[in-house]
Amino acid sequence: MALNNTYDARLLQVQQETAVGAGAMLLLLTVLGTAIGMGPAGWLTGLAFAFATWAVLARALHRTRPRSFGPANRVTLGRATLVAGVTALVAESFQSPPPVTLLVALTAVALILDAVDGKVARRTGSSTALGARFDMEVDAFLILVLSVYVSTQLGPWVLLIGGMRYAFVAAARFMPWLNAALPPSTGRKTVAALQGVALLIAGAQILPYAATLATVVLALGSLVWSFGRDIGWLWRNREGGTTPRARETAEPVATEAYASASVSSSASAPSAASASSRVPVLAASSRATSSSRL
């Protein structure tokens, strides 16, 4: 009984931290709404993201019952708060011109903090598969939102950058061999980082149109190459699983994962066995303990 009470107390404390994160998102949305006179589109989109993030994360924490939320997860939750602001501003941009400086500032800080939570996790010994997945899903959704924003300037083809990872997730449901773990790749991480930087530059509108177009085309081209290379590897090794080399270098993740679509509160959490393979290229987290495309 005492052990159960201890676990319940820890879970309550962890859940309280997620509630604080949701409160921070609401506070940021209130500040943005007051500062720029945000309309219904921005409010509804931002609130939907805040609620979905809180609900899905709270569910994942309830299932995994971690001892504590952890300092690295607090950094990631802070990044998710910034992403809520970016999401609201992008949604609002369809109604009125957005405050580009504010949008770029929030995005830049979110991208910078992506390198911070991994270092915090390693230095504090608080790395977990759930934390890595949380980090990755926040990254992937930020890239999706940025691609939506930039697509209004360069065309709908930019949506391929944000949508490619989610299309891969959908394809893996019908082709299980896509779930296999991949060997670690510096190139994969570099390509993932390039997407955020390229979209940030494009969104900032600091370059001539031709240069902006070339930057985003380069980012998309590198992403197609990266996906194509990994899909080819998975296809060649689909019968026997990963090769001996991959088995030695890819460390499996065995825990509950943050939901595949962080914006859908109805998404079911993947099993521990499949969690090891569900790491998106667009969120090549420094906290990840395995390499994969999902």
Secondary structure in CASP SS format (residue, H / E / C, confidence):
PFRMAT SS
TARGET T0000
AUTHOR 0000-0000-0000
METHOD secondary structure of the structure
MODEL  1
M C 1.00
A H 1.00
L H 1.00
N H 1.00
N H 1.00
T H 1.00
Y H 1.00
D H 1.00
A H 1.00
R H 1.00
L H 1.00
L H 1.00
Q H 1.00
V H 1.00
Q H 1.00
Q H 1.00
E H 1.00
T H 1.00
A H 1.00
V H 1.00
G H 1.00
A H 1.00
G H 1.00
A H 1.00
M H 1.00
L H 1.00
L H 1.00
L H 1.00
L H 1.00
T H 1.00
V H 1.00
L H 1.00
G H 1.00
T H 1.00
A H 1.00
I H 1.00
G C 1.00
M C 1.00
G C 1.00
P H 1.00
A H 1.00
G H 1.00
W H 1.00
L H 1.00
T H 1.00
G H 1.00
L H 1.00
A H 1.00
F H 1.00
A H 1.00
F H 1.00
A H 1.00
T H 1.00
W H 1.00
A H 1.00
V H 1.00
L H 1.00
A H 1.00
R H 1.00
A H 1.00
L H 1.00
H H 1.00
R H 1.00
T H 1.00
R C 1.00
P C 1.00
R C 1.00
S C 1.00
F C 1.00
G C 1.00
P H 1.00
A H 1.00
N H 1.00
R H 1.00
V H 1.00
T H 1.00
L H 1.00
G H 1.00
R H 1.00
A H 1.00
T H 1.00
L H 1.00
V H 1.00
A H 1.00
G H 1.00
V H 1.00
T H 1.00
A H 1.00
L H 1.00
V H 1.00
A H 1.00
E H 1.00
S C 1.00
F C 1.00
Q C 1.00
S C 1.00
P C 1.00
P C 1.00
P C 1.00
V H 1.00
T H 1.00
L H 1.00
L H 1.00
V H 1.00
A H 1.00
L H 1.00
T H 1.00
A H 1.00
V H 1.00
A H 1.00
L H 1.00
I H 1.00
L H 1.00
D H 1.00
A H 1.00
V H 1.00
D H 1.00
G H 1.00
K H 1.00
V H 1.00
A H 1.00
R H 1.00
R H 1.00
T H 1.00
G C 1.00
S C 1.00
S C 1.00
T C 1.00
A H 1.00
L H 1.00
G H 1.00
A H 1.00
R H 1.00
F H 1.00
D H 1.00
M H 1.00
E H 1.00
V H 1.00
D H 1.00
A H 1.00
F H 1.00
L H 1.00
I H 1.00
L H 1.00
V H 1.00
L H 1.00
S H 1.00
V H 1.00
Y H 1.00
V H 1.00
S H 1.00
T H 1.00
Q H 1.00
L H 1.00
G C 1.00
P H 1.00
W H 1.00
V H 1.00
L H 1.00
L H 1.00
I H 1.00
G H 1.00
G H 1.00
M H 1.00
R H 1.00
Y H 1.00
A H 1.00
F H 1.00
V H 1.00
A H 1.00
A H 1.00
A H 1.00
R H 1.00
F H 1.00
M C 1.00
P H 1.00
W H 1.00
L H 1.00
N H 1.00
A C 1.00
A C 1.00
L C 1.00
P C 1.00
P C 1.00
S C 1.00
T H 1.00
G H 1.00
R H 1.00
K H 1.00
T H 1.00
V H 1.00
A H 1.00
A H 1.00
L H 1.00
Q H 1.00
G H 1.00
V H 1.00
A H 1.00
L H 1.00
L H 1.00
I H 1.00
A H 1.00
G H 1.00
A H 1.00
Q C 1.00
I C 1.00
L C 1.00
P C 1.00
Y H 1.00
A H 1.00
A H 1.00
T H 1.00
L H 1.00
A H 1.00
T H 1.00
V H 1.00
V H 1.00
L H 1.00
A H 1.00
L H 1.00
G H 1.00
S H 1.00
L H 1.00
V H 1.00
W H 1.00
S H 1.00
F H 1.00
G H 1.00
R H 1.00
D H 1.00
I H 1.00
G H 1.00
W H 1.00
L H 1.00
W H 1.00
R H 1.00
N C 1.00
R C 1.00
E C 1.00
G C 1.00
G C 1.00
T C 1.00
T C 1.00
P H 1.00
R H 1.00
A H 1.00
R H 1.00
E H 1.00
T H 1.00
A C 1.00
E C 1.00
P C 1.00
V C 1.00
A C 1.00
T C 1.00
E C 1.00
A C 1.00
Y C 1.00
A C 1.00
S C 1.00
A C 1.00
S C 1.00
V C 1.00
S C 1.00
S C 1.00
S C 1.00
A C 1.00
S C 1.00
A C 1.00
P C 1.00
S C 1.00
A H 1.00
A H 1.00
S H 1.00
A H 1.00
S C 1.00
S C 1.00
R C 1.00
V C 1.00
P C 1.00
V H 1.00
L H 1.00
A H 1.00
A C 1.00
S C 1.00
S C 1.00
R C 1.00
A C 1.00
T C 1.00
S C 1.00
S C 1.00
S C 1.00
R C 1.00
L C 1.00
END
